[in-house]
């Protein structure tokens, strides 16, 4: 049945070219890692914010004392004298 059609000039359709995207291409791996890193960063930021909020509540309730304003400067100076 196909042979008579071919004699009349009919050509079978060309097979569709399939784009071969491997699931583990470097770009996809980087994108996945980047998304994972972003999610991990978001979680860390949220945890940090929760810790700061909890610490602020503890300070407000008088459970802990706030760090003195000049403590960071004193720590920095102390670190420079040892080096």
C-alpha positions as CSV (number, residue, x, y, z in Angstrom):
1,X,0.0,0.0,0.0
2,X,2.9,2.4,0.8
3,X,4.8,1.5,-2.4
4,X,2.2,2.8,-4.8
5,X,2.0,6.0,-2.8
6,X,5.8,6.4,-2.9
7,X,5.7,5.9,-6.7
8,X,3.3,8.8,-6.9
9,X,5.7,11.0,-5.0
10,X,4.5,10.6,-1.5
11,X,7.2,10.8,1.2
12,X,6.8,9.4,4.7
13,X,6.9,12.0,7.4
14,X,10.3,12.6,8.9
15,X,10.6,11.4,12.5
16,X,10.3,14.2,15.0
17,X,13.6,15.3,16.3
18,X,13.7,14.8,20.0
19,X,15.6,17.2,22.2
20,X,17.7,15.1,24.4
21,X,17.8,16.8,27.8
22,X,19.5,14.6,30.3
23,X,18.2,15.0,33.8
24,X,21.6,15.5,35.2
25,X,23.1,18.2,32.9
26,X,25.5,20.6,34.7
27,X,23.1,23.5,34.4
28,X,20.2,21.6,35.9
29,X,22.5,20.4,38.7
30,X,23.6,23.9,39.4
31,X,20.0,25.2,39.3
32,X,18.9,22.5,41.7
33,X,21.8,23.3,44.0
34,X,21.1,27.0,43.7
35,X,17.5,26.4,44.7
36,X,18.5,24.2,47.6
37,X,21.0,26.9,48.7
38,X,18.3,29.6,48.5
39,X,15.9,27.5,50.5
40,X,18.5,26.8,53.1
41,X,19.4,30.5,53.4
42,X,15.7,31.4,53.8
43,X,15.4,28.8,56.6
44,X,18.5,30.2,58.3
45,X,17.3,33.8,58.1
46,X,13.9,32.8,59.5
47,X,15.7,30.8,62.4
48,X,17.9,33.8,63.1
49,X,14.9,36.2,63.2
50,X,13.1,33.8,65.6
51,X,16.2,33.6,67.8
52,X,16.5,37.5,67.8
53,X,12.8,37.8,68.6
54,X,13.1,35.3,71.4
55,X,16.2,37.0,72.8
56,X,14.4,40.4,72.7
57,X,11.5,38.8,74.7
58,X,13.9,37.4,77.2
59,X,15.6,40.8,77.6
60,X,12.1,42.5,78.0
61,X,11.1,40.0,80.6
62,X,14.4,40.5,82.5
63,X,15.6,36.9,82.0
64,X,18.8,38.0,80.4
65,X,20.8,41.2,80.2
66,X,21.5,42.9,76.9
67,X,25.0,43.1,75.6
68,X,26.8,46.3,76.5
69,X,27.1,48.7,73.5
70,X,30.9,48.8,73.6
71,X,31.4,45.0,74.1
72,X,31.9,44.4,70.3
73,X,34.6,47.2,70.2
74,X,36.3,45.7,73.3
75,X,36.4,42.2,71.7
76,X,37.8,43.7,68.5
77,X,40.6,45.5,70.3
78,X,41.4,42.4,72.3
79,X,41.6,40.4,69.1
80,X,44.0,42.9,67.6
81,X,46.4,42.9,70.5
82,X,46.9,39.2,70.3
83,X,47.8,39.2,66.6
